[in-house]
Amino acid sequence: MNYHTATLVIEGPEGLIEAEATFAIDAAWSSHRNAGGYRGLDWINSCELSEWVFDGRKQTRATAVALAGEFDIERQENLAMIEWRETASQNEADEYADYRYGMAAE
């Protein structure tokens, strides 16, 4: 499981809520390393809001759905998935490069 932190935006009765949220992303990575030495992203199975923080307390996906509706939460989950996908492969490459550098330094 992969995790991505992003902002959850909910239009509540008291106004706009912008909260830090964690999204759980089930993605399949290649089992083989490419020519650059790092793994590639094969596909993403799902992305789901795991938790979000409001007023210092962790909230559930169900609470977000109750406030904003299923459609809006699914839309934000899709946005988080796209945001994560844009950086996931580069992050994997960077981590592999750091690993290789550390191995060479030893």
N, C-alpha and C positions, 0 to 999 in steps of 0.2 A: 504494500500500500504506500502511496505517495501522498504528501500533504502540501497544501498551498495556502498561504495566508493572504487574504484580500479584504477589501471593504465590502460589507453587506449594507445595502441601502434600503431602508423600509420607510414608506410614507405612512406614519402612524397618525392617530387622532390628535396628538399633541404637536405634530409637525414631522419634519424629516429626521430619521435616525440613521446615523452613519456609524457602523460598529465593526470592529475587527472580527473577522470570521476565519475559521479554518475549514477547508474543504478537503475531503478524503477522495483521492483519485486512484482508481484501480486501472493501472496501465500495464501493458505487456511490453517488456524490453527484449530485444534480441538476445539470444543466448550466446551468440558469437560476436566477437569484436570486429569492427570494420577496419579498413585500411589505416585509419588514424589511430586505431588501438582501442577505441571506446565503443560502447554498445549504442545501438540506435533504438529509437522508439518505434515499435511495431504498430500498436494501436492503443486506444483508450477505451476501456470497457464502460466506465462510469465515473461520474463526478457528483458527489453529494455533500451538501452542507453538513459538517460534522458538529460544529458548535460556533457560537458567537457570543461576544461579551457586551452586555449592556448594564450600565450603572455598576460596574465592577463585578457582576455576577455572570457566570456562564449560562447560556441559554441553549435550548435544543432547536433542532430543525422544525419540530412540531410547533413550537412557539412562533418561529418566523413565519410558518405557513398560516397560522391563525391570524397573524397581524397583516401579512401582505398577500396571502393567497398562494396556492400551489403554482399557478402559472408564473407569477413573478419570481418565486424562489427558483423554479426550474430555469428560468431565463438567466438569473444570476449565477446559477451553477454552470450553465453553458459558457457564460462569459469567463468564469474562473477557470474552466477547463481550457479555453482558448488561450488565456493569459499564461497558464502553467505550461501548456504545450510549446508556446513560443520560446520559453527559456529552458525547458527540461533537457533537451539534447545538448545545448551549450553548457549547461551546468554539469552534465555527465562528462563531457569532454574536458572541462576544467578540472573536475575531480580526478579524472584519470591522469591528466597531465601533472597535477600535484603529486599523485601517487608515484608516477614514473620519476619525477624529479627527486622525490624523497628516497626512492630506491637507488638512484644513481649517486646521491650524496653519501649514502652509507658505504 
